């Protein structure tokens, strides 16, 4: 990932020098709500397969739900994240950080429900029980540093997993995610 020296595009919420693929699955944040939470996820489609276009297709409502038996349960699902970091470290942005991506679902953090209202969601291509790639951490760290510069409410303690905001319902980014490595880098 290219290191960013300015935040000139932040008024639009789109980060420069990042591949942009606009998702229709977003809406505006509630008036007066500040972004102060970062939620890390994992995703692979089909589960355990990497490198295909199915994640992009899911986030843009173009997934062929007949292409794999697992996809039947995704029929009609409208989801997105602000960012996706592929296994090779490629960064893709789907939703402006000024808007509410649909990544958290039913969620709560610090007695606040609806985490989509006040969070940025980053998907890492992967699964719960398989280590993430060095390239992903190398992309994630500067992205988080930049997000924290733009949204100072995202403190180290407010970088969480999907499992933290939806316990019992979600497990990602999972036990294979190296939280110590991340904390040391941001």
N, CA and C atoms as a LAMMPS dump frame, in Angstrom:
ITEM: TIMESTEP
0
ITEM: NUMBER OF ATOMS
558
ITEM: BOX BOUNDS ff ff ff
-5.0000000000000000e+02 5.0000000000000000e+02
-5.0000000000000000e+02 5.0000000000000000e+02
-5.0000000000000000e+02 5.0000000000000000e+02
ITEM: ATOMS id mol type element x y z
1 1 1 N 0.842 -1.183 0
2 1 2 C 0 0 0
3 1 3 C 0.88 1.237 0
4 2 1 N 0.508 2.215 -0.758
5 2 2 C 1.229 3.464 -0.792
6 2 3 C 0.981 4.223 0.495
7 3 1 N 2.053 4.776 1.05
8 3 2 C 1.869 5.601 2.237
9 3 3 C 1.293 6.937 1.802
10 4 1 N 0.358 7.426 2.56
11 4 2 C -0.33 8.656 2.218
12 4 3 C 0.203 9.786 3.077
13 5 1 N 0.579 10.888 2.436
14 5 2 C 1.147 12.004 3.178
15 5 3 C 0.129 13.095 3.454
16 6 1 N -1.028 13.001 2.837
17 6 2 C -2.044 14.01 3.108
18 6 3 C -3.405 13.346 3.178
19 7 1 N -4.38 14.117 3.577
20 7 2 C -5.741 13.59 3.662
21 7 3 C -6.68 14.441 2.823
22 8 1 N -6.176 14.868 1.659
23 8 2 C -6.939 15.787 0.825
24 8 3 C -8.271 15.216 0.355
25 9 1 N -8.378 13.91 0.234
26 9 2 C -9.619 13.306 -0.24
27 9 3 C -10.59 12.972 0.893
28 10 1 N -10.203 13.23 2.137
29 10 2 C -11.023 12.77 3.24
30 10 3 C -12.396 13.438 3.26
31 11 1 N -12.499 14.65 2.694
32 11 2 C -13.819 15.277 2.677
33 11 3 C -14.809 14.438 1.896
34 12 1 N -14.329 13.631 0.998
35 12 2 C -15.184 12.725 0.246
36 12 3 C -15.176 11.325 0.869
37 13 1 N -14.233 11.069 1.764
38 13 2 C -14.141 9.768 2.396
39 13 3 C -13.505 8.689 1.557
40 14 1 N -12.948 9.068 0.408
41 14 2 C -12.276 8.111 -0.467
42 14 3 C -10.783 8.367 -0.374
43 15 1 N -10.043 7.334 -0.08
44 15 2 C -8.618 7.479 0.117
45 15 3 C -7.881 7.416 -1.212
46 16 1 N -6.892 8.293 -1.395
47 16 2 C -6.166 8.341 -2.668
48 16 3 C -5.321 7.093 -2.881
49 17 1 N -5.08 6.813 -4.139
50 17 2 C -4.186 5.732 -4.548
51 17 3 C -4.652 4.368 -4.063
52 18 1 N -5.96 4.197 -3.951
53 18 2 C -6.553 2.929 -3.55
54 18 3 C -7.528 2.53 -4.658
55 19 1 N -7.564 1.244 -4.979
56 19 2 C -8.537 0.775 -5.968
57 19 3 C -9.936 0.98 -5.398
58 20 1 N -10.785 1.642 -6.157
59 20 2 C -12.141 1.94 -5.715
60 20 3 C -13.153 1.159 -6.541
61 21 1 N -14.011 0.454 -5.84
62 21 2 C -15.134 -0.24 -6.468
63 21 3 C -16.348 0.125 -5.628
64 22 1 N -17.195 0.961 -6.143
65 22 2 C -18.322 1.459 -5.359
66 22 3 C -19.373 0.383 -5.132
67 23 1 N -19.744 0.215 -3.877
68 23 2 C -20.833 -0.692 -3.507
69 23 3 C -22.118 0.107 -3.362
70 24 1 N -23.248 -0.462 -3.766
71 24 2 C -24.53 0.206 -3.529
72 24 3 C -25.039 0 -2.101
73 25 1 N -24.33 -0.812 -1.324
74 25 2 C -24.804 -1.213 -0.006
75 25 3 C -24.233 -0.306 1.088
76 26 1 N -24.825 0.852 1.203
77 26 2 C -24.427 1.818 2.223
78 26 3 C -25.545 2.835 2.359
79 27 1 N -25.454 3.627 3.404
80 27 2 C -26.313 4.797 3.54
81 27 3 C -25.593 5.81 4.413
82 28 1 N -26.228 6.95 4.644
83 28 2 C -25.582 8.002 5.416
84 28 3 C -25.507 7.66 6.894
85 29 1 N -24.492 8.177 7.52
86 29 2 C -24.374 8.029 8.971
87 29 3 C -25.379 8.974 9.624
88 30 1 N -25.84 8.642 10.814
89 30 2 C -26.735 9.572 11.506
90 30 3 C -26.04 10.918 11.741
91 31 1 N -26.789 11.972 11.661
92 31 2 C -26.257 13.319 11.844
93 31 3 C -25.579 13.442 13.212
94 32 1 N -24.398 14.028 13.204
95 32 2 C -23.678 14.299 14.44
96 32 3 C -22.907 13.124 15.017
97 33 1 N -22.952 11.959 14.374
98 33 2 C -22.24 10.791 14.875
99 33 3 C -20.808 10.822 14.34
100 34 1 N -19.854 10.696 15.26
101 34 2 C -18.447 10.675 14.865
102 34 3 C -17.947 9.247 14.78
103 35 1 N -17.084 8.998 13.814
104 35 2 C -16.456 7.693 13.662
105 35 3 C -15.427 7.53 14.773
106 36 1 N -15.605 6.482 15.593
107 36 2 C -14.648 6.247 16.675
108 36 3 C -14.446 4.76 16.965
109 37 1 N -14.71 3.924 15.963
110 37 2 C -14.524 2.491 16.12
111 37 3 C -14.052 1.909 14.793
112 38 1 N -13.124 0.973 14.875
113 38 2 C -12.64 0.256 13.694
114 38 3 C -12.9 -1.222 13.922
115 39 1 N -13.597 -1.851 12.989
116 39 2 C -13.984 -3.254 13.117
117 39 3 C -13.266 -4.074 12.046
118 40 1 N -12.547 -5.109 12.506
119 40 2 C -11.841 -6.006 11.603
120 40 3 C -12.65 -7.285 11.424
121 41 1 N -12.723 -7.728 10.175
122 41 2 C -13.48 -8.908 9.785
123 41 3 C -12.567 -9.837 8.98
124 42 1 N -13.065 -11.029 8.692
125 42 2 C -12.452 -11.851 7.649
126 42 3 C -13.551 -12.364 6.744
127 43 1 N -13.161 -12.644 5.498
128 43 2 C -14.113 -13.161 4.523
129 43 3 C -13.357 -13.943 3.464
130 44 1 N -13.963 -15.018 3.014
131 44 2 C -13.483 -15.755 1.843
132 44 3 C -14.704 -16.374 1.182
133 45 1 N -14.715 -16.311 -0.118
134 45 2 C -15.843 -16.855 -0.884
135 45 3 C -15.335 -17.618 -2.093
136 46 1 N -15.755 -18.892 -2.211
137 46 2 C -16.404 -19.674 -1.172
138 46 3 C -15.471 -19.834 0.029
139 47 1 N -16.004 -20.269 1.156
140 47 2 C -15.191 -20.36 2.368
141 47 3 C -13.886 -21.127 2.132
142 48 1 N -12.776 -20.492 2.525
143 48 2 C -11.465 -21.108 2.389
144 48 3 C -10.812 -20.938 1.036
145 49 1 N -11.5 -20.353 0.071
146 49 2 C -10.92 -20.096 -1.252
147 49 3 C -10.527 -18.626 -1.351
148 50 1 N -9.377 -18.394 -1.958
149 50 2 C -8.859 -17.023 -2.042
150 50 3 C -8.554 -16.637 -3.48
151 51 1 N -8.586 -15.326 -3.718
152 51 2 C -8.116 -14.783 -4.979
153 51 3 C -9.164 -14.561 -6.047
154 52 1 N -10.355 -15.039 -5.866
155 52 2 C -11.394 -14.855 -6.88
156 52 3 C -12.083 -13.505 -6.751
157 53 1 N -13.082 -13.305 -7.576
158 53 2 C -13.819 -12.039 -7.595
159 53 3 C -15.13 -12.093 -6.815
160 54 1 N -15.394 -13.184 -6.114
161 54 2 C -16.706 -13.349 -5.494
162 54 3 C -16.956 -12.392 -4.329
163 55 1 N -15.918 -11.976 -3.613
164 55 2 C -16.124 -10.993 -2.542
165 55 3 C -16.571 -9.672 -3.154
166 56 1 N -15.881 -9.256 -4.201
167 56 2 C -16.268 -8.025 -4.9
168 56 3 C -17.69 -8.163 -5.423
169 57 1 N -18.014 -9.308 -5.995
170 57 2 C -19.365 -9.529 -6.513
171 57 3 C -20.406 -9.46 -5.401
172 58 1 N -20.095 -10.017 -4.231
173 58 2 C -21.028 -9.949 -3.104
174 58 3 C -21.262 -8.497 -2.693
175 59 1 N -20.19 -7.725 -2.557
176 59 2 C -20.312 -6.341 -2.09
177 59 3 C -20.94 -5.411 -3.12
178 60 1 N -21.036 -5.86 -4.371
179 60 2 C -21.647 -5.039 -5.42
180 60 3 C -22.963 -5.641 -5.925
181 61 1 N -23.492 -6.613 -5.177
182 61 2 C -24.769 -7.262 -5.5
183 61 3 C -24.762 -7.965 -6.854
184 62 1 N -23.607 -8.497 -7.243
185 62 2 C -23.48 -9.189 -8.527
186 62 3 C -23.117 -10.663 -8.373
187 63 1 N -23.164 -11.195 -7.159
188 63 2 C -22.769 -12.576 -6.925
189 63 3 C -23.778 -13.539 -7.545
190 64 1 N -23.282 -14.486 -8.336
191 64 2 C -24.118 -15.534 -8.901
192 64 3 C -24.329 -16.577 -7.811
193 65 1 N -25.474 -16.559 -7.196
194 65 2 C -25.746 -17.433 -6.058
195 65 3 C -25.964 -18.887 -6.459
196 66 1 N -25.9 -19.185 -7.758
197 66 2 C -25.964 -20.571 -8.218
198 66 3 C -24.568 -21.132 -8.492
199 67 1 N -23.543 -20.31 -8.356
200 67 2 C -22.183 -20.725 -8.708
201 67 3 C -21.548 -21.665 -7.683
202 68 1 N -22.057 -21.678 -6.464
203 68 2 C -21.514 -22.545 -5.413
204 68 3 C -22.636 -22.84 -4.42
205 69 1 N -22.642 -24.039 -3.875
206 69 2 C -23.725 -24.417 -2.964
207 69 3 C -23.8 -23.506 -1.739
208 70 1 N -22.671 -22.999 -1.256
209 70 2 C -22.666 -22.113 -0.094
210 70 3 C -23.401 -20.802 -0.384
211 71 1 N -23.406 -20.379 -1.629
212 71 2 C -23.952 -19.069 -1.983
213 71 3 C -25.468 -18.986 -1.881
214 72 1 N -26.148 -20.112 -1.811
215 72 2 C -27.613 -20.09 -1.706
216 72 3 C -28.054 -19.277 -0.49
217 73 1 N -27.309 -19.378 0.616
218 73 2 C -27.678 -18.628 1.818
219 73 3 C -27.347 -17.133 1.703
220 74 1 N -26.653 -16.743 0.646
221 74 2 C -26.311 -15.329 0.439
222 74 3 C -27.29 -14.63 -0.5
223 75 1 N -28.221 -15.379 -1.06
224 75 2 C -29.199 -14.817 -2.001
225 75 3 C -29.91 -13.618 -1.372
226 76 1 N -29.859 -12.495 -2.04
227 76 2 C -30.553 -11.294 -1.59
228 76 3 C -29.844 -10.516 -0.491
229 77 1 N -28.706 -11.016 -0.012
230 77 2 C -27.965 -10.336 1.048
231 77 3 C -27.328 -9.063 0.504
232 78 1 N -27.49 -7.977 1.228
233 78 2 C -26.889 -6.697 0.844
234 78 3 C -25.913 -6.288 1.938
235 79 1 N -24.624 -6.494 1.667
236 79 2 C -23.574 -6.196 2.633
237 79 3 C -22.433 -5.468 1.933
238 80 1 N -21.606 -4.843 2.753
239 80 2 C -20.424 -4.156 2.239
240 80 3 C -19.469 -3.95 3.401
241 81 1 N -18.312 -3.472 3.071
242 81 2 C -17.347 -2.991 4.046
243 81 3 C -16.72 -1.757 3.429
244 82 1 N -16.071 -0.96 4.238
245 82 2 C -15.366 0.178 3.668
246 82 3 C -14.172 -0.298 2.839
247 83 1 N -13.438 -1.28 3.404
248 83 2 C -12.209 -1.75 2.764
249 83 3 C -12.138 -3.268 2.752
250 84 1 N -11.413 -3.79 1.76
251 84 2 C -11.028 -5.189 1.682
252 84 3 C -9.526 -5.228 1.457
253 85 1 N -8.838 -6.063 2.242
254 85 2 C -7.413 -6.3 2.021
255 85 3 C -7.261 -7.75 1.583
256 86 1 N -6.845 -7.919 0.336
257 86 2 C -6.668 -9.255 -0.239
258 86 3 C -5.42 -9.924 0.334
259 87 1 N -5.264 -11.196 0.083
260 87 2 C -4.139 -11.969 0.593
261 87 3 C -2.798 -11.401 0.133
262 88 1 N -2.769 -10.827 -1.079
263 88 2 C -1.516 -10.263 -1.596
264 88 3 C -1.283 -8.828 -1.136
265 89 1 N -2.163 -8.309 -0.279
266 89 2 C -2.011 -6.957 0.246
267 89 3 C -2.746 -5.888 -0.538
268 90 1 N -3.381 -6.256 -1.648
269 90 2 C -4.131 -5.256 -2.418
270 90 3 C -5.256 -4.69 -1.556
271 91 1 N -5.391 -3.375 -1.612
272 91 2 C -6.431 -2.681 -0.859
273 91 3 C -7.504 -2.19 -1.819
274 92 1 N -8.756 -2.506 -1.508
275 92 2 C -9.902 -2.061 -2.301
276 92 3 C -10.845 -1.327 -1.354
277 93 1 N -11.351 -0.18 -1.8
278 93 2 C -12.346 0.546 -1.007
279 93 3 C -13.681 0.498 -1.73
280 94 1 N -14.743 0.156 -0.955
281 94 2 C -16.09 0.006 -1.499
282 94 3 C -17.035 1.132 -1.1
283 95 1 N -16.819 1.723 0.057
284 95 2 C -17.731 2.73 0.594
285 95 3 C -16.891 3.856 1.188
286 96 1 N -17.319 5.074 0.976
287 96 2 C -16.662 6.225 1.587
288 96 3 C -16.69 6.076 3.11
289 97 1 N -15.624 6.463 3.759
290 97 2 C -15.614 6.394 5.222
291 97 3 C -16.553 7.417 5.839
292 98 1 N -17.012 8.356 5.059
293 98 2 C -17.986 9.322 5.545
294 98 3 C -19.395 8.73 5.57
295 99 1 N -19.579 7.578 4.898
296 99 2 C -20.867 6.894 4.853
297 99 3 C -20.839 5.637 5.718
298 100 1 N -21.996 5.081 5.945
299 100 2 C -22.174 3.89 6.762
300 100 3 C -22.209 2.662 5.85
301 101 1 N -21.142 1.862 5.922
302 101 2 C -21.125 0.578 5.217
303 101 3 C -21.924 -0.42 6.046
304 102 1 N -22.388 -1.472 5.397
305 102 2 C -23.23 -2.47 6.069
306 102 3 C -22.397 -3.714 6.374
307 103 1 N -21.53 -3.604 7.382
308 103 2 C -20.593 -4.679 7.701
309 103 3 C -20.819 -5.309 9.063
310 104 1 N -21.403 -4.615 10.005
311 104 2 C -21.451 -5.097 11.384
312 104 3 C -22.714 -5.875 11.725
313 105 1 N -23.805 -5.597 11.066
314 105 2 C -25.063 -6.253 11.411
315 105 3 C -25.501 -5.887 12.818
316 106 1 N -26.242 -6.762 13.451
317 106 2 C -26.677 -6.532 14.822
318 106 3 C -25.426 -6.512 15.686
319 107 1 N -25.181 -5.38 16.359
320 107 2 C -23.9 -5.202 17.039
321 107 3 C -24.02 -4.172 18.151
322 108 1 N -23.045 -4.243 19.069
323 108 2 C -23.009 -3.3 20.182
324 108 3 C -21.574 -3.177 20.685
325 109 1 N -21.182 -1.952 21.034
326 109 2 C -19.863 -1.707 21.606
327 109 3 C -19.998 -0.598 22.649
328 110 1 N -19.535 -0.871 23.845
329 110 2 C -19.579 0.111 24.942
330 110 3 C -20.989 0.669 25.131
331 111 1 N -21.951 -0.224 25.161
332 111 2 C -23.365 0.13 25.374
333 111 3 C -23.955 0.989 24.262
334 112 1 N -23.361 0.947 23.076
335 112 2 C -23.908 1.624 21.896
336 112 3 C -24.244 0.561 20.861
337 113 1 N -25.491 0.532 20.444
338 113 2 C -25.921 -0.416 19.422
339 113 3 C -25.656 0.132 18.029
340 114 1 N -25.846 -0.709 17.03
341 114 2 C -25.736 -0.308 15.621
342 114 3 C -24.347 0.243 15.301
343 115 1 N -23.339 -0.601 15.446
344 115 2 C -21.954 -0.167 15.253
345 115 3 C -21.675 0.379 13.857
346 116 1 N -22.471 0 12.864
347 116 2 C -22.275 0.588 11.534
348 116 3 C -22.362 2.109 11.583
349 117 1 N -23.146 2.638 12.518
350 117 2 C -23.333 4.088 12.612
351 117 3 C -22.038 4.83 12.871
352 118 1 N -21.121 4.228 13.646
353 118 2 C -19.943 4.967 14.114
354 118 3 C -18.625 4.234 13.871
355 119 1 N -18.636 3.285 12.933
356 119 2 C -17.416 2.504 12.695
357 119 3 C -17.006 2.494 11.231
358 120 1 N -15.753 2.107 11.038
359 120 2 C -15.208 1.773 9.727
360 120 3 C -14.965 0.275 9.749
361 121 1 N -15.35 -0.409 8.675
362 121 2 C -15.174 -1.853 8.584
363 121 3 C -14.106 -2.223 7.572
364 122 1 N -13.175 -3.075 8.014
365 122 2 C -12.113 -3.58 7.142
366 122 3 C -12.219 -5.095 7.091
367 123 1 N -12.401 -5.626 5.904
368 123 2 C -12.42 -7.071 5.68
369 123 3 C -11.029 -7.519 5.261
370 124 1 N -10.558 -8.597 5.871
371 124 2 C -9.315 -9.239 5.471
372 124 3 C -9.69 -10.54 4.771
373 125 1 N -9.159 -10.749 3.575
374 125 2 C -9.449 -11.994 2.882
375 125 3 C -8.788 -13.126 3.67
376 126 1 N -9.611 -13.995 4.216
377 126 2 C -9.088 -15.075 5.036
378 126 3 C -10.201 -15.756 5.788
379 127 1 N -9.8 -16.584 6.753
380 127 2 C -10.759 -17.289 7.586
381 127 3 C -10.225 -17.357 9.017
382 128 1 N -11.061 -17.786 9.932
383 128 2 C -10.732 -17.765 11.357
384 128 3 C -9.46 -18.518 11.718
385 129 1 N -9.226 -19.664 11.085
386 129 2 C -8.185 -20.569 11.569
387 129 3 C -6.989 -20.698 10.642
388 130 1 N -6.786 -19.752 9.756
389 130 2 C -5.644 -19.776 8.852
390 130 3 C -4.9 -18.458 8.99
391 131 1 N -3.591 -18.507 9.195
392 131 2 C -2.851 -17.251 9.382
393 131 3 C -3.048 -16.286 8.212
394 132 1 N -3.072 -15.02 8.551
395 132 2 C -3.139 -13.991 7.525
396 132 3 C -1.735 -13.757 6.977
397 133 1 N -1.656 -13.185 5.802
398 133 2 C -0.384 -13 5.105
399 133 3 C 0.341 -11.746 5.591
400 134 1 N 1.664 -11.782 5.51
401 134 2 C 2.47 -10.608 5.852
402 134 3 C 2.01 -9.387 5.062
403 135 1 N 1.722 -9.59 3.786
404 135 2 C 1.292 -8.472 2.93
405 135 3 C 0.023 -7.819 3.463
406 136 1 N -0.843 -8.59 4.086
407 136 2 C -2.079 -8.023 4.636
408 136 3 C -1.782 -7.129 5.836
409 137 1 N -0.914 -7.583 6.715
410 137 2 C -0.525 -6.755 7.863
411 137 3 C 0.224 -5.503 7.396
412 138 1 N 1.024 -5.645 6.343
413 138 2 C 1.782 -4.505 5.819
414 138 3 C 0.876 -3.463 5.186
415 139 1 N -0.266 -3.866 4.705
416 139 2 C -1.261 -2.924 4.186
417 139 3 C -2.139 -2.394 5.316
418 140 1 N -2.488 -3.253 6.24
419 140 2 C -3.394 -2.879 7.329
420 140 3 C -2.803 -1.81 8.242
421 141 1 N -1.554 -1.942 8.614
422 141 2 C -0.958 -1.009 9.583
423 141 3 C -0.99 0.439 9.105
424 142 1 N -0.496 0.76 7.902
425 142 2 C -0.568 2.167 7.482
426 142 3 C -1.993 2.655 7.239
427 143 1 N -2.887 1.759 6.834
428 143 2 C -4.286 2.152 6.664
429 143 3 C -4.86 2.567 8.018
430 144 1 N -4.62 1.771 9.042
431 144 2 C -5.123 2.111 10.375
432 144 3 C -4.48 3.392 10.884
433 145 1 N -3.195 3.552 10.673
434 145 2 C -2.531 4.78 11.121
435 145 3 C -3.172 6 10.476
436 146 1 N -3.474 5.892 9.207
437 146 2 C -4.092 7.016 8.508
438 146 3 C -5.512 7.258 8.997
439 147 1 N -6.286 6.178 9.17
440 147 2 C -7.647 6.323 9.682
441 147 3 C -7.637 6.977 11.06
442 148 1 N -6.682 6.614 11.879
443 148 2 C -6.591 7.201 13.225
444 148 3 C -6.22 8.674 13.166
445 149 1 N -5.474 9.05 12.153
446 149 2 C -5.146 10.463 11.971
447 149 3 C -6.403 11.253 11.593
448 150 1 N -7.211 10.677 10.74
449 150 2 C -8.432 11.333 10.271
450 150 3 C -9.539 11.278 11.322
451 151 1 N -9.644 10.142 12.01
452 151 2 C -10.68 9.923 13.024
453 151 3 C -9.997 9.651 14.369
454 152 1 N -9.592 10.685 15.083
455 152 2 C -8.821 10.505 16.317
456 152 3 C -9.549 9.717 17.404
457 153 1 N -10.852 9.561 17.285
458 153 2 C -11.587 8.754 18.259
459 153 3 C -11.276 7.265 18.159
460 154 1 N -10.64 6.846 17.042
461 154 2 C -10.253 5.44 16.898
462 154 3 C -8.932 5.247 17.642
463 155 1 N -9.035 5.021 18.924
464 155 2 C -7.862 4.75 19.745
465 155 3 C -7.506 3.266 19.619
466 156 1 N -6.368 2.893 20.145
467 156 2 C -5.953 1.492 20.091
468 156 3 C -7.017 0.583 20.698
469 157 1 N -7.642 1.016 21.786
470 157 2 C -8.675 0.217 22.429
471 157 3 C -9.985 0.162 21.674
472 158 1 N -10.092 0.932 20.601
473 158 2 C -11.319 0.949 19.808
474 158 3 C -11.079 0.351 18.42
475 159 1 N -10.072 -0.527 18.348
476 159 2 C -9.826 -1.363 17.172
477 159 3 C -10.195 -2.77 17.609
478 160 1 N -11.288 -3.279 17.068
479 160 2 C -11.882 -4.517 17.577
480 160 3 C -12.186 -5.481 16.438
481 161 1 N -12.492 -6.702 16.814
482 161 2 C -12.94 -7.693 15.857
483 161 3 C -14.453 -7.734 15.796
484 162 1 N -14.957 -8.292 14.708
485 162 2 C -16.408 -8.472 14.572
486 162 3 C -16.927 -9.289 15.753
487 163 1 N -16.113 -10.227 16.224
488 163 2 C -16.498 -11.066 17.362
489 163 3 C -16.686 -10.25 18.639
490 164 1 N -16.027 -9.108 18.744
491 164 2 C -16.154 -8.259 19.931
492 164 3 C -17.462 -7.474 19.954
493 165 1 N -17.996 -7.162 18.786
494 165 2 C -19.216 -6.354 18.725
495 165 3 C -20.465 -7.193 18.475
496 166 1 N -20.245 -8.463 18.129
497 166 2 C -21.365 -9.388 17.903
498 166 3 C -21.005 -10.754 18.493
499 167 1 N -20.684 -10.789 19.799
500 167 2 C -20.266 -12.053 20.411
501 167 3 C -21.378 -13.095 20.363
502 168 1 N -20.963 -14.324 20.114
503 168 2 C -21.934 -15.404 19.994
504 168 3 C -22.517 -15.524 18.601
505 169 1 N -22.457 -14.453 17.836
506 169 2 C -22.972 -14.461 16.469
507 169 3 C -21.838 -14.51 15.452
508 170 1 N -20.73 -13.831 15.753
509 170 2 C -19.601 -13.751 14.833
510 170 3 C -18.313 -14.16 15.541
511 171 1 N -17.355 -14.694 14.771
512 171 2 C -16.086 -15.153 15.335
513 171 3 C -14.876 -14.461 14.704
514 172 1 N -15.106 -13.685 13.672
515 172 2 C -13.982 -13.089 12.946
516 172 3 C -13.427 -11.832 13.633
517 173 1 N -12.171 -11.516 13.435
518 173 2 C -11.269 -12.109 12.458
519 173 3 C -10.696 -13.465 12.854
520 174 1 N -10.986 -13.942 14.053
521 174 2 C -10.64 -15.288 14.453
522 174 3 C -9.322 -15.406 15.181
523 175 1 N -9.071 -16.596 15.732
524 175 2 C -7.868 -16.811 16.531
525 175 3 C -6.571 -16.755 15.73
526 176 1 N -6.626 -16.873 14.421
527 176 2 C -5.406 -16.802 13.609
528 176 3 C -4.945 -15.362 13.379
529 177 1 N -5.786 -14.395 13.722
530 177 2 C -5.378 -12.997 13.544
531 177 3 C -4.403 -12.616 14.65
532 178 1 N -3.294 -11.986 14.287
533 178 2 C -2.229 -11.642 15.224
534 178 3 C -2.441 -10.225 15.775
535 179 1 N -3.206 -10.142 16.849
536 179 2 C -3.495 -8.844 17.471
537 179 3 C -2.234 -8.184 18.017
538 180 1 N -1.319 -8.966 18.583
539 180 2 C -0.068 -8.393 19.105
540 180 3 C 0.733 -7.739 17.988
541 181 1 N 0.82 -8.394 16.854
542 181 2 C 1.533 -7.836 15.713
543 181 3 C 0.88 -6.533 15.262
544 182 1 N -0.429 -6.535 15.204
545 182 2 C -1.13 -5.314 14.793
546 182 3 C -0.873 -4.181 15.769
547 183 1 N -1.042 -4.433 17.046
548 183 2 C -0.848 -3.378 18.056
549 183 3 C 0.563 -2.818 18.025
550 184 1 N 1.543 -3.674 17.789
551 184 2 C 2.935 -3.209 17.715
552 184 3 C 3.182 -2.322 16.51
553 185 1 N 2.376 -2.486 15.475
554 185 2 C 2.593 -1.736 14.234
555 185 3 C 1.8 -0.432 14.153
556 186 1 N 0.81 -0.267 15.046
557 186 2 C 0.023 0.957 14.992
558 186 3 C 0.2 1.749 16.277
